[in-house]
Amino acid sequence: MTSPAPTADGGRRNETVIVFALSLAAMVVSMMQTLVVPILGLIQRDLDTSSADVSWVTTATLLSAAVFTPLLGRFGDQHGKKKTLVAVLVVMVAGSVLAALTHSLLWLIVGRVLQGAATAIFPLALSVLREEVRPAKLPGAMAMVSGTLAFGSGLALVATGLLTSGDNPDYRSAFWLATGLAALALVAVVTLVPATRETTGGRTDVLGALTLAATLVLLLLPITQGHEWGWSSARTLGCFAGAVVMAVVWTLVERKVREPLVDMKMFAHRPVLFANVAGLLVGFGSFALFIGVSYLVQMPSKIAGYGFDASVLRASVEYLLPSTIVSLLAAPVGGQLVRHHGPRLVLLLASLVGTAGFVWIALDHEHTYSVIAAGMFVGAAISLGYAAMPAVIVASVPHHQTGIANGINSISRSTGSAIGSAMITTVLASKSIEHLPPGAPKLPAESQFSLTFVIAGTAFLLVSLVAWLGLRKIHTPAAAVAAPADAADAGTAPATTR
């Protein structure tokens, strides 16, 4: 049964502090993905390792998130959301401390694995919101927590740029920042988030978790390492083939077990399925913005003939911070739009705004104002997209499947980000500037940046197709939240779409 929504003024204040605590936790976990992007070169130099080896600092986090996010999202639904949230935040603090203290690449990767496990915080946070926030306020609350994902990703790039500026930069300062923020989020969740009132109980589907983990690892590993291994190498093709085989095995397992990790009917439910496709596309676009703009503005203009000679600090503060701020400001706007007009319209708006931003920067990336303004368009689009997707899922699944459904959606966004990163690396490396001065580093041709932004714009354009064809109109917030809960009690699929 759905818990009674608070109606007193004190209840409304409690909703506000709950949203604050969960937004902080979601922001911190989103920072973990992009935190190391500006400092991979520093890590490689300080630990005296190769570019192939240091790439595991990012790959390990992504694989860890893929393994633990759906499992812990489901575990929270079954055994207690707050208890699971607190445990995951403790793991993130431990991983951040380990990464800050170690001088070993191996232990740094272990620390990043622990940080990656904390990605489960986001679906757990949405499950808490569904339990604690009144239906009329739920779209805005989910949009605020979701909006901090885009904000946190950009903030990590800016903060790392600030912390590693100067004559003697130390990459460990970024991990100490992560430690402090993770500890702050832990205190906020412990003190401000109420104990879980609803649990479903049941046994953990270990076999389903293992086969899903194997599927995701085999899929994401070649995506992140394909540039190093070669896209046509035996390892890359073998991993992709293995992912297909394991996906079939996972599907068969989930159809046979009594209490599956993922209800396949829910997974294939039209709104949920297309929300995951939208998540993949928006995640792709978000990384194309952050990484593409960061690389572009750091290009040496006198040698390359384009770029802005920006340092990591300038690239972060001048070119990426505006889009980060806009993404945070757009979150509550997205919540209001979802509440009054439904998530389908908001996804369509996100698609159009994001496409416009990428078209702008593809056509004109010679002027500072164009790069910044186009980035602001895309930042707003990312935030609107993140606001809409949880609303689709919450209105389409039973109450007890909120955590696992949002966990899968979170993984779809992470997968899109990984594909975006791999795409940028491959496209930029595929064509270099000819006739460079002797001794000059190999630099991508300017046309490759244009191609990168065109591909990202196409991804955002496809979001409108997904929203138009794949998502039906969602009912009013109260009906959208109540109906899945009632459907869960009746043991039927939710009927909140038309």
NORNOR-V413024 format. One record per helix or strand of 3 or more residues. SS is the DSSP state (h for helix, s for strand). FROM is the first residue (numbers start at 1). LEN is the number of residues. If there is no record, write none. Layout:
ss->SS from->FROM len->LEN
ss->SS from->FROM len->LEN
This chain:
ss->h from->9 len->26
ss->h from->37 len->10
ss->h from->51 len->4
ss->h from->56 len->24
ss->h from->81 len->21
ss->h from->105 len->28
ss->h from->135 len->29
ss->h from->172 len->21
ss->h from->206 len->24
ss->h from->234 len->23
ss->h from->264 len->5
ss->h from->270 len->28
ss->h from->301 len->4
ss->h from->312 len->30
ss->h from->343 len->21
ss->h from->368 len->27
ss->h from->399 len->31
ss->h from->446 len->25
ss->h from->477 len->14
